[in-house]
Every structure is written in C-alpha cells, then in structure tokens.
Amino acid sequence: MIQLPLAPDVGAKALLVAAMRARVLGGPGSGNFGHSGRPGEVGGSGVGDSTAHLPEHTASMLRVREQTLKDLSYEAAAVITPTGEHLHFLTNYAKDYIKIDASLKDSLVDTIFTHNHPSSSGLSLDDGQVAVTMNMREMRAIGADGRVHSLRREGDKWPDGFMDAVRAADSEVHKTFLSEIQAGHMTIREANMSHHDHVYRTAAAKTPGVIYVVAPSQPLVTPVAVHG
C-alpha cells in the first residue's frame, strides 16, 4: 500500500491510502470470488521479457533489485530512473503494504517503481491507479515465485481513459470468471490469482500506448574467469 498527499487542503503531510498490493475485498491478489487470493501461477498471453525496453544498465539494476525484493517476507520497493539511477528503497516492514512519505511525491514522477508481493499476486488495480496518478513511467511487482508483472506507458503521460478501461475490464473479467466458477470450469483459487492479470491484459490491449507484460524473473549472471 502506498500513502501520498490526498489534497492541498489536507496539509503537506497528509496521506492518501492507495494500494501497492492487491486489496479488493477478498485480500491480496483477489478478484473477490469468495476467498482471499493465494500464491499461484498466472497464465495467458503477454508473457515476455519485462526489461527488453530498457538500457542494459537499467535492466541489470532492476534484476539485482528484484532478486533481492522477491525473497523478502514483507513488502518493499525500489525506485529508479529510466537511466538506472537509484532513488529510493522504501519499506515499513509490513507484509502487504508500503507507506510513502508525502515529501517523495514529486520524485516518483517518470520513475520505474518495482516492489514485491510476498503472496506472489500480480499488480492490483490500485497499483495501476498509483502509477497513473503519479505519472510513473512503469509499475512493476515481483512475486516470491520470481514472476514479474510490468505495466508501463510509452508516451510522456498515461493515455486518457486508461483507468476507465481497467475498471471496465475488471467488471467484465469478474463476470466471466464467476460464470466459469459456477460452471465448474475454474476454481476460486485460479480465478483469484489470475483476475488482475486478465484485467490488465484486456485494458492494455484496448489502450494504445500502454504495455503490460508478465515474465519470469531473469537470473543474475555472474562473470566467470576463463584461464587459458
């Protein structure tokens, strides 16, 4: 969970509660199909390299940061620039949220924000809302299973109406999954763990300028000396 300024009249240190986790009534990772979300696999199309769009230096830094984040039992975040400059490491040692001081608000614009989800759930709806509201360039989440979820914009700002598309997709996917559960074609666990993945795939496919990718975490490469 991220906390940022709510409105000018609330005061400079006021906090906006917005998620850096999946919190949709049913709990972390849940589409609210009767049980809280649980760790699991997220399938479907859109699987690829989550760092291919970045300079190698930036991609390498992300891989290092995410390898560290994925093994933590609490949520934490690393914030870097598109050129690979490290800006912040954030945590308050809670299992399912992150608190960010209001003074950091401006420094989050146009950044790459990566954080871990110990439950291995993907990006929540609120993760997307925070990225759009703060005009971050990319929002990422890595699970304990090593899978990386990446949501990013291609232009200078997020396309108008993207979050409307997300909310519409959320409603559409929920109805579809509920029918699948009732028909016995999908379990509650499967629905909860793949709900938001399908939501972002659907919304991104309908919104030019937005890219959503799910990819395995890339292993670190350790140089090996070769002696002749």
C-alpha positions in Angstrom: 0.0 0.0 0.0 1.3 3.5 -0.9 0.4 6.6 1.0 0.6 10.0 -0.6 -0.9 13.5 -0.4 -4.7 13.4 -0.8 -5.5 17.1 -1.5 -3.9 20.5 -0.9 -6.2 21.4 1.9 -5.4 18.3 3.9 -1.8 19.5 4.6 1.7 18.8 3.3 2.0 15.6 5.5 -1.5 14.3 4.7 -1.6 10.7 3.3 -3.5 9.1 0.5 -4.2 5.4 1.0 -3.7 3.8 -2.3 -2.5 0.2 -2.9 0.9 -1.1 -3.7 -0.8 -4.5 -3.2 -3.9 -6.3 -4.3 -6.6 -5.4 -2.0 -10.1 -6.0 -3.5 -12.2 -7.1 -0.6 -11.1 -10.6 -0.9 -7.5 -9.8 0.1 -4.1 -9.8 -1.6 -4.3 -10.9 -5.2 -8.0 -11.5 -5.1 -10.7 -10.8 -7.6 -13.1 -11.4 -4.6 -14.5 -14.7 -5.7 -15.2 -15.9 -2.2 -11.8 -16.4 -0.7 -8.7 -14.3 -0.3 -6.1 -14.6 -3.0 -3.3 -17.1 -2.6 0.0 -17.7 -4.3 -0.2 -19.4 -7.7 0.6 -19.3 -11.3 -0.8 -16.6 -13.7 -1.2 -17.8 -17.3 -2.3 -16.4 -20.6 -0.7 -14.4 -23.4 1.6 -11.4 -23.0 4.4 -13.4 -21.4 7.8 -12.0 -22.4 10.9 -10.1 -21.3 10.0 -7.4 -18.8 13.3 -5.4 -19.3 13.8 -5.6 -23.1 12.7 -2.0 -23.5 15.3 -0.7 -21.1 19.0 0.2 -21.5 21.2 -2.7 -20.3 22.5 -0.8 -17.3 18.9 -0.1 -16.1 17.8 -3.6 -16.8 20.7 -5.0 -14.9 20.0 -2.8 -11.9 16.3 -3.9 -12.0 17.2 -7.5 -12.0 19.5 -7.1 -9.0 16.9 -5.1 -7.1 14.1 -7.6 -7.9 16.2 -10.6 -6.9 16.6 -9.0 -3.5 13.0 -8.0 -3.2 11.4 -11.3 -4.1 12.9 -13.1 -1.1 11.6 -10.7 1.5 8.8 -11.7 3.7 7.5 -8.1 3.9 6.7 -5.6 1.1 9.4 -3.2 -0.1 10.0 -1.1 -3.1 13.0 0.2 -5.1 12.6 3.3 -7.2 15.0 4.0 -10.1 15.1 6.4 -13.1 14.9 5.1 -16.7 18.6 5.6 -17.0 19.4 3.4 -14.0 19.9 5.9 -11.2 18.8 4.5 -7.8 16.5 7.0 -6.0 14.7 5.2 -3.1 14.4 2.0 -1.2 11.1 2.0 0.7 9.6 -0.2 3.3 7.8 -0.1 6.6 8.2 -3.9 7.1 4.6 -4.7 6.7 3.6 -7.9 4.8 1.1 -6.3 2.5 1.6 -2.6 2.1 4.2 0.2 1.7 3.9 3.7 3.2 5.4 6.5 1.3 6.0 10.0 2.9 4.3 12.9 1.1 7.7 14.6 0.6 8.6 11.9 -2.0 5.6 12.6 -4.3 7.4 14.7 -6.9 10.4 12.4 -7.0 8.2 9.5 -8.2 7.2 11.1 -11.5 8.6 9.4 -14.6 10.3 6.7 -12.5 10.3 2.9 -12.6 8.7 1.7 -9.3 9.3 -2.0 -8.6 8.1 -3.8 -5.5 7.5 -7.3 -4.2 4.3 -9.2 -3.4 5.2 -11.9 -0.9 1.9 -13.7 -1.8 3.1 -13.9 -5.5 0.0 -12.0 -6.6 0.2 -9.7 -9.6 -0.4 -5.9 -9.8 -3.6 -4.8 -8.1 -6.0 -2.3 -9.5 -4.7 0.3 -7.1 -1.1 -0.3 -8.2 -2.2 0.8 -11.6 -4.1 3.8 -10.2 -1.0 4.9 -8.3 1.2 4.7 -11.4 -1.3 6.8 -13.4 -1.9 9.3 -10.7 1.8 9.8 -10.0 2.6 9.6 -13.7 5.2 6.9 -13.1 6.8 5.5 -16.2 6.5 1.9 -15.1 4.9 0.0 -12.2 6.3 -3.5 -11.5 5.7 -6.3 -9.0 7.7 -9.4 -8.4 6.3 -12.4 -6.5 8.1 -14.9 -4.3 7.8 -17.2 -7.3 10.0 -14.9 -9.3 7.4 -13.9 -11.8 7.5 -10.2 -12.8 4.4 -8.1 -13.7 5.1 -4.9 -15.6 2.8 -2.1 -16.6 4.2 0.9 -18.4 3.4 3.8 -20.7 5.1 4.6 -23.9 4.5 8.4 -24.0 5.1 11.2 -21.7 1.9 10.5 -19.7 -0.7 7.8 -19.3 -3.3 7.8 -22.0 -6.6 9.4 -21.0 -9.2 6.9 -20.1 -6.8 4.1 -19.3 -8.1 3.5 -15.8 -11.6 3.6 -17.1 -10.6 0.8 -19.4 -9.1 -1.0 -16.4 -12.3 -0.7 -14.3 -14.5 -1.8 -17.3 -12.2 -4.8 -17.8 -12.4 -5.6 -14.1 -16.1 -5.8 -14.2 -16.1 -7.9 -17.4 -13.5 -10.3 -16.2 -15.2 -10.7 -12.8 -18.5 -11.7 -14.6 -16.7 -14.1 -16.9 -14.8 -15.8 -14.1 -17.8 -16.1 -11.9 -19.6 -17.9 -14.7 -16.6 -20.2 -15.2 -16.6 -21.0 -11.5 -20.3 -21.7 -11.4 -19.9 -24.0 -14.4 -17.1 -25.9 -12.8 -14.5 -24.8 -15.3 -12.4 -22.7 -12.9 -11.6 -22.9 -9.3 -11.9 -20.0 -6.9 -8.1 -20.1 -6.4 -7.5 -19.9 -10.1 -9.9 -17.0 -10.5 -8.4 -15.1 -7.6 -4.8 -15.5 -8.8 -5.4 -14.6 -12.5 -8.1 -12.0 -12.2 -6.0 -8.9 -12.3 -3.6 -10.3 -14.9 -6.5 -10.7 -17.3 -7.8 -7.3 -16.4 -4.6 -5.6 -17.3 -4.1 -7.6 -20.4 -7.6 -6.6 -21.6 -7.2 -2.9 -20.7 -3.8 -2.6 -22.2 -4.9 -4.3 -25.4 -7.6 -1.7 -25.8 -5.4 1.3 -24.9 -2.7 2.3 -27.4 0.5 3.5 -25.6 0.2 1.0 -22.6 2.2 -2.2 -22.4 1.6 -5.0 -19.9 4.0 -7.9 -19.6 4.3 -10.9 -17.3 7.7 -12.5 -17.3 9.8 -14.9 -15.3 12.5 -13.1 -13.2 15.7 -13.2 -15.2 18.6 -14.8 -13.3 21.6 -12.8 -12.4 24.7 -13.5 -14.5 27.9 -13.9 -12.5 31.1 -13.3 -14.6 33.3 -16.4 -14.8 37.0 -16.0 -15.3 38.4 -18.2 -18.1 42.0 -19.3 -17.9 43.8 -20.4 -20.9 
